Amino acid sequence: MAIRTSAAARAAALSLGLLLAPPLASTVVGSFVSPAVAEPAAPTSEQSAALKTYDNALKNFVSILRQRRAQIDSRQPLPDLPGQAVYLARVEMMSAYKDLTDAVPSRIGRPNRFGIPPAYFDADNEPLLDEYRELFDVMEAPPAGAQSSETPFKDVVDLATAIARARGLDAAAAATAGRISLGLFFAETSGKQNAGNARSNTYKGSLQTGPSEDHNGRKKWAAIKQSIAALDPALSRRDDMEEARVGNLDHRFNHWTAVRDALMNEHADIFPQVPAIAKALPNPIDQMKLFELIQIIPSPTRSALKSGDLVNYRISEPRIMGYLRNNSVFAFGRADRARTSASFREILDAMWLFSPKFEQALAKFAEIKAGKPG
């Protein structure tokens, strides 16, 4: 697709002084009021530096997008972890824009269709993020031989619901677990089954697990399989069919077994707490965010759940803050990156980049509950 740079960025040097100009004063001449000529305020050194940094970050993002597109279109070999440089360039572009809007608040523009706060992203650059997503779709395409499902969204809901019932939840709470788990699928892969990972050689599949996590989930599933069979014989039969189909293939590239094992590895242990989580976080998107944090920072999230004061539980370990930043939380701009600690309420609020995916999950969940194919 064509990549165009932001018109606002190209004209920024011209417009910056105008944006900073104070209102014109008025001079009374007889019975007429004439505007006095006012010189535009010169940008400060900080504002000029912020603009230059943003211009360079934008150019770099455009450059790496073009480079990857050319490599893909000409079938050139891609570097190891081909998405990492693209991801980092996007982060730097958004970070530089946030620093620019901090220095020049009038640069904050109109809303964008990605749901990114306007202070972090110039809506004129929407085509760049379209290209970014399309490149990742190519770089993270499922490997040859991956086993897909005709009902990938319903599979996630069905598995999570059955696991939650086996862990003792009633039907209503189990349905909440199913809804939350569908959010995980969208958060991890934008709802694409059997996805690869252009930024990691470890994490793969529909819920992006590593080999050890998948193996651990398989063991835990075997331990509750009889309970599942008693609760939902049809689902148990489907599981037997998928196990036979996957054979010796990596279980992470059969959508059913990938989702099953990933949920069993971490999230099944948290399912009994779903009623308490729903009480503490009544917003369904907050619930999905919390379960995504079990993917990103599992140990601190478990500690927060045990604390009795989930939203105010605070983390300050630099390593954990680094994990958050590596997953687009507190990652954009100097002010965000300078944070040394955060409460879980602040973390959830900072996960705005995930919100559109969770909204997609809620819409898809409603369709499944209405009986539409999933």
N, C-alpha and C positions, 0 to 999 in steps of 0.2 A: 504494500500500500504506500501511497505517497506520504512523505514526512515533511511537514512544514513547520517552521519555527514560529514562535509567538510574535504577532504583530506588536504586542505591547512591549516585548523585550527589544525588538529592533528599534522601536521609537523611544526607548526608555531614556536615553541620554538627553533627548530633546525635551521630553515631557517632565522629567524629574523636577527641573527648576520651576516649571509652571505649576506643578502639583503642590509645591511648597510655597508658592506666592501668597502673601497675605491679602485680605480683601482690599480693594481700592478705596483710598480715602476720597472725600468729596471737598471741593472748593466752591464757595458761593461767589458768583460774579454777577452783581446786580440782582436781577430776578431769576437768573439761570443757575442751575447746579451743574457743574462740569466735573467729570472724574479727573483726579490728579494722576499723573503718570507715575506708576510705582515700578521699581526694578524688581524682577523676580529674585526671591531669596536664593542665594547660592547654596548648593548642597554642602553639607558638612563633610568632613573627611570620612567619617564613619558611613554616611549614606553613599558616598561615591565608592567606597571600598565594597560595601554590600552589593551595590549594583554591578560592579565589575565581577565580583565572585559569582553572582547569579548568572550573568551573561556567559561566563566561562563554563559553569556547571551545565547550563542549558545546551551550549555547543557540544560539550562532551557527551551528554546524553544522546543528542541527535547523532553524533558520530558513531557511538557504539551500537545504536540501533541500526544504522546503515551498514556498519561492518558485519553484524550478525546476519542481517537480511541478505547481503551479498554472498556471504559464505553458504547460507542455506540454499539460496536460489541457484548457486553454481555447484552445489553438492560438494563443497570443500569440506575437509575434515574440521570438526569443531574442536576447540581446546577443551581440556578437562574442566569440568564444572562450567559449561558455557554460559550459564545464566548468572553466575556470580558477579561478573563485571557489569552486566546489564542492570542487575538489581542494585548494586552499589551506586551506579551512575544515577539511577532514579532517586535513590535516597539522597544523594548529594544535591540533585536538582531541587527536590522539595525542601531540603534543609536550607539551601541558599535562598530560596524564595521566602521561607519563613523568617530568616534573618533580615531579608530586604523589607518585608512588610512590618517587622518589628521596628526597623529604622525609619521606614516611610509608610506609616499606616494607610495613607491614601492610595497605596498600591494594591490594597485588598480589593479584589474585583468581584465579579458576579459568581453565583453558585455554579458548580459544575455537575455533570451527570454521574460522576463517580461517588458523590457524597463526601468528597474530601473537603474539610473546612477551607474556605477560600483564602485564609491567611497562609495556607501551606501549598496552594496550587493555583496557577493561572489558568483559567478555563479556556483561554485561547490555545492551550497546549493539549487539549483532549485527544487529538489524533495521535500524539506521541504515546499516550497510554494505551490507545487502541493497538498500536503497533507493538508495544511492549507485551501486551497480553497475547497477541497473535504469535509472536516469536516464542513465548513460553509454551504455548499450545503445541508448537512444532517440536521444541527441544524436550518437552516432557511427554511426548506421545508414548502410549503403551508399547512395550517391546513385542516383537513378533511372537505369537503363541499365547499371548495373554488371553485369559478366559473371561469374557464379559458376561453381563446379565442383561436380559431384556427388561428387567424391573429394578434397576440399581437403587433408586430412591426408596422404594417400598422394601427392598431387602434390608436396608439400614434400619428402617423403622421396625420391621418385623423382628430382626435379630435383637435389637436393643430392648424392645418390649418383652420378648421372651426371656432374655437374660434378667431383666429387672423383675419379672414375675418369679423367676427361679430364685432370686435373691430376696424374696419376701414382700415385694411391693404389691399394693392392690392395683386394680385395673387403671384407675385414674393416674396414680403416680407413675405406673409403668408407661402409660401413654406420654407423660411428660418426659420420661427418660428417652423414649423413642424420638420425640421432637428435638430434644437437645442433641441427640446423636446425629440426627440428620444435619443439624447445624455444624457439627464437627466435619462431616463429609464435605460440605461446601467450604468451610474454612481451610481445610487441608488441600483440596484439589479443585475448588470452584465447581464441585459436583461432577467431576470427570473421573470415571472409574479406571482402575489399573494404571494410574499416572506414574510416570517416572519422576525424577527430581533433577532439575538443571543446576541446583546449587549444592547437591549432596550425592555422594556415592553410597551412602548408607541407607537413607530413608526412601522407601518406595511404596507404591500401591495406593489403594483407595483411601486409606487412612494414614499413609506415610509412616510406616513402622520400619525399624531395623530388624535384622535377622534374629537377634536375641529376644526382642520384644515379641516377634511373631511366634517364636518357639515357646516362650513363656505363656502366651495366650492360648496356644494349642493345648498345652498341658492343663491349663485351668478349665478350658472347655471340656476336655475329656472327663474332668472331675464332676461336672454338673450335667453331663449329657443325659443321664438317666432321668434327672429331674425335668429337663427340657422335654424329653420324649413323653413324659407323663402329662405335662402341661399343654403341649402343642405337638401332637403326633405328626401332623402334616409338615410342620417346620423341621422336625427331626428327620423325616424322610427326605426332604429337600437337602438337608445337610449331608445325609448319606450319599445322595447322588452327586453333590459337589465334591465330596471327598474322593469318590471314585473317579470323577472327571479330572481332578487336579493331579492325581497320581504322584509322580516325583517332581512335578513342576514346583517352583517357588510358590508357596501358598499366598504370598503377597500379590501375585499376579493372577489369582482367581478372585474376582470381586467379592464373592460370598465369603470365602475363607479369610480374605484379607480383613474385611470388616469385622467378622466374628472374632478373629484372634486379637485384633487391635483393641476392640471393646473389652475383651476378657483380660487383656494384659494390665490395663490401668483403670478403666472407667467402671467396670463391673463392681469393683471394690467400693466405689463412691455411690453407686446407684441406691443403696439403702438410705443414703442421706438426702435423696432428692426432695422429699417433703420438707425437710428443714431448709434446704437450699432455696426452694420455691418460696418459702415464707420469708427468708432473709432477703431474697432477690426476686420480687414479684414480676419484674420485667423479663419476658421470655428471652430477649436478646442478651440481657445480663447473665442469665443462666447459661446460655451457650458460650458466652465469653469465659465464664468461670471454667467450664469443661475444656475449653480450648487451652486455658492456662494449665490444666492438668497435663496437656501435651507438652507445653513449653517449659513450665517450671513445676514439675509434679510435687516435689518434696515441700516447698514453701506453700503450695496450694493446700496440700493435706494438712499442714500445720495451721493454716488460717482457718480451715474448716473445724479443726479440733479446738480452736481458741475460744469459741463461744462469742466472738465479736468479729465476724468475718470481714465486714466492710472496713473496719478500722485497724485490722491487723496490718502491720507495717514491715516491709522488708528493706534492708539496707546493705546487704552483702554485694560488693561490686560484681562478683561473678554472676549473680542472679540478675542484677540490673543489666549486665551485658547480654544475657540470654534474651531479656525482653527487647533490648534495642535490636538485636539480631533478627527479631521477629516483628519489626515495625512498631514497637511500643516505646515511647520516649526516644524516638530515633531521629526526629526531624528538627533541626535548628539548634543553636547553641544553648538556648534556655532549657529545652527538653533534655539535651544530652548532658547538661551540667547537673541534673538531678542525681542525688546520691541515695535517696530513699523514696519510698512511695507506699501509701496505704493501698489496700485492695480496691477501695472505692476509686482512688485516683488511677489505678492501673486499668480498671474496667472502663473508666471514662476515656482513657488514652487509647483504647483499642478501637477507635473510630474507623480505622481502615478495614476492620472485619465486619462492621455493621451491615454494609450492603449485601454481603454474602449471607449473613444470618437472616436478613429480610427475604432473600430468595428462598432460603430453607423454610421459613415460616409459610411462604406462599405455596411451596411444593407440598409441605405437610398438610395444609388445608385441602389441597387437591386429592391427596391420598386418602384423607379421611372422608372426602366426598365420593370416593369410589372411582376416581379417575385412574387410568394406568400410571404406574410409577416405575 
